[in-house]
Amino acid sequence: MLIRNGNFKRWVRGVLSLVGIALLFGGLRYDSYLVILLGFLIGSVGMYASKASMLGIKPFSDGPKAQPKSGKEDSGLP
């Protein structure tokens, strides 16, 4: 629903970034350090996902798949 091809959908990335920036500036306006931190964290998740999408990285994809073994069972290593 929110994740497609191992990354957040475009609208989710935009909402996370904008909400994070709004919380950051709101916290600065009212001197609330907890809101500043929360805005920074939410905004950085959205911006990280946007950067990963631009580079073709899939941070939320399935784990690594097991590679099939090739060659002989005994490779000669002790």
N, C-alpha and C positions, 0 to 999 in steps of 0.2 A: 504494500500500500504506500509506504513512504520511501521504500528502497527499490531501485530499479538498476539492474546490471551491476550490482555491487557498490552502488553509491546512492546518496540521497537524490531524490528528484530535484529538478531545477527550482521549483517553487519553494521546496522545503529549505534548500540552501539559502535562498533569498530571504525567506522569513526569519531563519535563524540569525543571519547576519544583521538584518535590520532591527530585529528585537534586541539583539545584543548591543548594537550601537545606541539604540534609544535608551536602554537601561543604563549604559555607561554614562551617557550625558545626563540622564535624570539623576543618577547618583552623584555626579559632580555638582549638579545644580543644588541639591539638597544636602550635601555633605554626608552621604550615607556610604560608608566604605563597603558594606556588605552588598549593596546594590551595584556598586562599581565592579566588585569582584565577580558577581553573578553575570553582569552584562559582558564583562571581558571574557568569561568562560563560554557563554552561549555564542557570542560573536566569533570567538576563535574556532569553535566547532564548525560553524557555518562557513567560515572562510577557509578552514582546512579542507572541508569537503569540496568546496569550489575549486581550490587549487588542485586537489586530487583528480577531480573531474577533467580539468584542463589538461593534465598530464597523462590521463588515461589509467590512473591507478585506481584499483577497486578495494578500498579499505574495509568494506563490509561484505566481501565475497566469502564463499565457503573456504574452509581450511585447505591446506595443501593436500593434494591427492597422492596416494602411495604409488611410486613408480614401479612398473613390473621389472623383475630381475631379469637380466640378460646374461648370457654366457654360462659357464660351468658353475656348479655349486661351490666347488673348491677353487678359490682364486689364488691359492698359494700363500696367502697371508697367515701368519701364526694365530 
